[in-house]
């Protein structure tokens, strides 16, 4: 298990932007793929965006493509998720997650990640 601390979130107006950060720590921090997921009541947790340990593999959900950018700073053990043009349907609890050894085209699914942040609410509303 990797301790994860999320920051950023809250209430945003439609069309606005939000930057989420996930800071992680562990024995070999540079080997962690990081994912952002979100969940609304009554629905399964879905992937938003994921980035492999060294940034070579990046995935975005179709619903956020063109509006989201994920990046990482391994020197600071932090992954950022920038989301623009936010919509009411982006309202959810957002979680970051970490796992070693993930990369490629099919790794951005909750079942592959074993360490999870506490989750923070993002509400897009006027």
N, C-alpha and C positions, 0 to 999 in steps of 0.2 A: 504494500500500500504506500502510495506517495501522497504526502500532505499537499493539498491544493487550496489556494486562496484566490477567490474571485473578487473582482472589483468592477465597478461600473454597473449601470443599470438604473432602474427607476422609471419615472414617468417621462415620456417623450411625445411630442406632438406629431401627428402624421406628416410625413415629409422630412422629419428631422433625422438627426444622426446620433449614433451612440458608439462609444468605444468600450469594449469589455477587455479586461485583462485577467489572465490566469497565471499565477505565480506558483511554481512547483519546487519541491526540494526532494532530495533523495540521494542514494549512494552514487548512482551514475546518472546524473540529471540530463546529460546531453543525449541519452539514448531513448528518451521518451517521446513517442508520438502524442500529440495533444489534440483533443477533439472538443468541439462545442456542440452541445445538444440542447434541445428544448422540448418542453412538455406542457400541454394544456390539460385541464381536468378531463378525465374520461377518455383520453387518447394515449397512445404509446409515445414513448420518448423517441424523437427523431433527430437524425444528424443534421447539423447546420453547416459545419465546415470542420475539416480536419487537416492537420499538417504533420508530416512524418518528422522523425527526429532531427534530420538535417535539412528539412525543407524541400527535399527533392520531390515529394508527393504531396499534392494539395488537392483537396476535394471540396466541392460546394454542392449543397442541395440545389435543385433546379429553382426552388422558390426564392433563393437569395442570390443566384448568379447575376453578376453585374451590379449588385448592391452591397456585396460583402467582400471584405479583404481580410485574410488571415495572415499573420506574420509572426515571426518568433525572434527573440534575442536570447540566444543560449548563454551569453555572458551574464545576463541578468535573470536567467531561468524564468522567462516570461513569454507568454504568447498573447498576442492582441487580436481581437476581432473587431474590425471596424464595419459598422453597418450604416448605410445611408438610405435615403428615401424610404424611411420606415413606414410600414403600413399597420393598420389595426390588427391584421392577421398575424403580425409578428409578435403580438402579445403572448407571453408564455413565461414559464420559469426556465431560465437558462442555466445549464450546467457545463462545467469543463471537466474533462476526464483525461487520464493519462494511461499509457500502456507502452511497454517496450516492444520493439521488433515489428511495428506495424508500418506498412508502406504499400504502394501500388494503387490499384484502382478500386479495390473493394474493401477498404478497411474502416470506412467511416460509419460504423454501426455500433450501437451501444453494447451489443453482446461481446464485442472484442476488447472492451475497456474494463479494467478492474478497479481503478482508483478514481474516485469522484469527488468533486467539490460539493459545497453545501447547497448550491443553487440559489439564484437570485431572480427576483421578479423583474421583468421588463413589461411595461404597459405603454402601448401606443394609443393615445386618445387625445382628443381635443377638449 
